Amino acid sequence: MKLTSTILILTASLWAGSANALLTFSDVSYTSNSLTFTVDGDMSGYDSPSFWSKNQFSIRYKGDLWAGPTSGYHSNSWSTSVFDNKSLSYGGNTGNWSNPYTWSRYTSSLSDAIASMRTVTVNFVNNYLNVNANNAIVDFYWGNGQYSSNPTYLATGTTAAVPLPGTLMLLALGAFGLVASRKLKKA
């Protein structure tokens, strides 16, 4: 019984540690001409994009959030780099081709990029977002966000806190431990 408990605790610890290696996006808010979000974590848990632009970070707008034109691109500006250890090499554009999206390019590949609770604002030159959206979805990608199948999906930004898989596993193990200890007391 003790060996089984030790294995379960080690497995949960490893899973919780690996969950923290991925990026989390929080505090996502927007106006008609800007998007703000906070990012934390690192890129080590993600595969490289299968297409070019391995140094590109993209944001894709879904649902009824996008209110901009059906084609064309315009420049955008970023308040800061999304990552602690990577500098922007090009501010990128916002627009719509096969998907409405915003992108920025970095000085090198993002395979080792790290973000420590960075708050970033992207400003658009035009009003692109629907401030009355009922179904606003913001997805974050590594790679060229205009293509449906090529970038590596990072996360969907939400305004509510979502528990990490590691946190859920630890809660489940705690509940399992309580049930097991009660059964042992009854026996």
N, C-alpha and C positions, 0 to 999 in steps of 0.2 A: 504493500500500500504506500509506504514511504517513497519507494523508488518511482512509482507511478506519479505521485504528487510532484516529485522533483522534476520529472520529465515534462509534465504539464506546465509547470511554472517556467521552466527554461524555454519551452516552445512558445509560450505566450510572450515572454520577454523578447525573444528574437523577432516574433511577428510584430510586436509593438515597436521595436527599434526600426524594422524595415518600413513600417508605415510612416514613421517620422521622416524618412529619407525623401519622400515625395513632396511636391509643392502643394500648398493649400492656398486658396484664394478666398478672401473674406472682405467684408465691408464694401461690397460692390454697390456703387451708386452712379447715377448719370443725370445729365441735363441734356438738352437737345444738341449741344455741341461739345460735350466732354464726357469722359468715363473715368471714374476713380476706383481703385481697388487696392487692397493690401495683400502682399504675397510673402509666404514664409516657406522655407525648406530648401531642397536641392534637387538637381536633375539626375542624380545617379541612378534612380530607379526606373528611368524611362529609356526606351529604345530610341536610337537615332531615326529621324524621318527617312522614309524610303526614297525620297526624291531630293532634289537639290534644295538649297537654302537651309543647311544645317546650322546656320548662324542667325536664323530669323525667328522672332517671336511674334505670334499672331493672335488676334482676338476676333472671333466670329460672332456675328449678331444673328439671333434666330427668333422665332416667334413673331410677334408684331412689334418688336423693338425697332427694327430698321424702318426709317421713314425717308431715307435719302433717295437719290436717283437710281434708276435701274442699270445704269452703266456709267463709266467714268471714274476717275480717281483724282483726289486732291491731297495736298500735303497735310501732315499733322505734326504736332510737337508733343514731346514727352517731358514731363517735369523732371524726371530722373531715369536712370537705368533701372530696369526691373531687377537686375542682379547686382550683388555686392562686388563681385570680381569680374564683371564684364562691362565694357563701355560701349555705348551706342556708336556705331559708325555711320548710321544713316537713319533719320527720323521716320522714313517710310511714308506711306499714304493710307488714306481711308477711301474706300469706294466699293463698287459692286461689279463683279464680272460673273463668275458662276456662284459666288457666295459673297454677301456683304461682309467686309472684314477690314481690320486695321493691322498694319504690320510695322515692325521696326527691325533693323538689321544691326548685328553686333560685330565687334572686331574679330571674333573667332568663334569656333563651334561652341554650342551651349552644353556639351556633354558633361562638363564639370561646373556648371553655373550654380551659384548659391544665392539665396535671398533671405535676409534676416529682417522679417517684419517690415518690409519696404512698402510705403504708400506711394503709389504712382498715379498721376493724372495724365490722360491723353486728351489733348485739345484738338478739335477739328476746325477747319476754316469755314465750314458750312454747318447748318443744322441737319444732322443725319439721323438722330434718334427720336423716337416717339415717346414723349414724356407722359403720355396717357396709356402706355402699353398695358394690356391685361395679361399678356403671355410673353414677358420679356425674358430672354435667355441669352447669357453671355458664355461662350466657350473659349477656353484658352488652349493654344496649340504651340508646338515646337515645329517650325517649318513653314512652308508656304500655305497660308490659310485660305487661299482662293480655290484650292482644289479639294474635292470631297474626300479622296482616299489616301492622299499622300502625307499630310502632316501627322505628327504624333500627338494624339489627344492628351492634354494635361489634366484639365478639370473643367467643371461647370461652375461659374461663380454664382454664389447665392448670398442673400442678405442675412440668412439665418445660419447659426453655427451647426455643423454636422459632425457627429462623432467620427473619429478615425477608426478604421477596422481594428487596429490594435487596442484602442480604448474599449470597443465593444467586446473583444475577446477577453480582456481583463475583467470586465463586468460579468461576463458569462462564467468565467472561472470562479469569481467570488461567490456567485449564486450557487454554483456547483459545490463549492466548499462548505457553504452554510447548510445545504441539504445533506451533504455527507456527514457533517459533524452532528447534526440532529439525529440522523439514523444511528450513528455510533453511540450516542447518549442513551437512546431508547433500548439498544441491545444489551 
